[in-house]
C-alpha cells in the first residue's frame, strides 16, 4: 500500500530546521513509494494561530520544493471532534475532572514526597452526580481526560524497533481544556483516521504520546498508523536549539541567501548513516531514503556545515539553473563559470562582478615587476592568455611560485585569494588589466 503521511505544523510561529526535517522525511517517504503528502494546519488554538503564519509556512514549504497533495485546517473540523468527544463519553472513556491547577500541583507534590510517580490519581472518577453538580454550581468547569487502559501498549516502530509504553505509568491525558478548547491529541487522532494517514513520522519526544494515541485510535474505531520516531536535532556541541530558533527559521535562511537544496540535502541525511552531499534533485533524495539507515543518536546541526554545503552546491550549479537570478547582478555565463567555485552564496557573485567590471584600486607590491607585466599583456585576451603572460614574465624576471602569481593577482583584483586567474584575466580585458598592473584605478 502506498503511504499517506502528514506534516502538521501549528501556525503560531515560523518554520525552523527541526520542523522542516520532520516535514522533509515524511515527504521523502511519500515520494519514494508513490504515496500522498498531506499538509494539516493545526490551528485549534485560535488565540495564537494566525493566517500570516499559515501563509508563511506554506511559502517556506513551496520554496523548499515540498509540495503537498492535500491539505486540511483543524479549525474547519470542530464538528468531527465534537462527534468523537461524544463517542468517547458514551463509551465511558472520556470523563470530566474538576481539579484546578493548584489542586493538581498539590497532589503531585504529595506523591513526590511519598516517592510515588506524579501520575493523576483518577480522583474525578470517584465523584458522584451530586458532587459534580455541586462543583459546577460553584463555577467549576471540567476539563476532560481520556481513561487509559493502564496496560502496556506495544508497536513495531520503523526506527526504534519494538517499543512499549506502559499506560499505567502515564496520567490520563487531558483532551479538552476547561474552556472547551481541544488539545492536540484528540483532533490529531480524528484527523489521521479521516485523512487515511498510514504512517506517522515524528520526533522521539512523542513516543509516550504514541502509546496514548494508539488507545484513542482503537477507541474511535480506527486502525493505528505505522509509527516512526526519529532522534531530535541538537547543536554541534550537543546543546538544545530552542534559543536559536529565530536564526534557524527557514525564512531567515532564505533571506540570508541560502539555497533550498542545501537545506534539504543536509536535513535529509542528518541522523542517518549516509554521507551529507549536495543533491539538487529532491526526487533523487527520495530514492535514497531508507529507515534502515536512520540512527538513534541525536542529530547534530551545524550552521557552518550548512554554509559549506551551500557553497558546494553552487560550485556544481550550471548557469541555466540560476540565470534568471543572476540577471540582477549582470552576470553572464562566462563570469558565473569563472567565480562559482569561490562563492558560498549566490549573492557573492556581485562582489566579483564589481571587481571585474568596475574600477578598483589595485594593490601594488612591486611596481617594477607589475610594470613589466603590463608591457607583456597582449591586445586580445583568451583562455590561453594568462598562461602565456606568466610564462613570459617568469622567463624575463626569474620569478616563480607565489612571487610570480601573488603580485599579479593583487594588482588585477585587489584580493589575495579568489577564482582562477586564467578565467578572470580575459573577463577583465586587456586595457583594464594593463592599467591595473601599472597601479592605476581602473
Secondary structure by P-SEA (a helix, b strand, c coil): cbbbbbbbbbccccccaaaaaaaaaaaaaaaaabbbbbbbbcccccccccaaaaaaaaaaaaaacccccbbbbccccaaaaaaaaaaaaaaccbbbbcccaaaaaaaaaaaaaaccccccccccccccaaaaaaaaaabbbbbbbbbcccbbbbbbcccccbbbbccccccccccccccccccccaaaaaaaaaacccbbbbcccaaaaaaaaaaaaaaacccccbbbbbbbbbcccccccccccccccaaaaaaacccaaaaaaaaacccccccccccccaaaaaaacccccccccbbbbbaaaaaaaaaaaaaaccccccccccccccccaaaaaacccccccccaaaaaaaacccccccccccaaaaaaaaaacccccccaaaaaaaaaaaaacccccccccaaaaaaacccccccccccccccccaaaaaaaaacccc
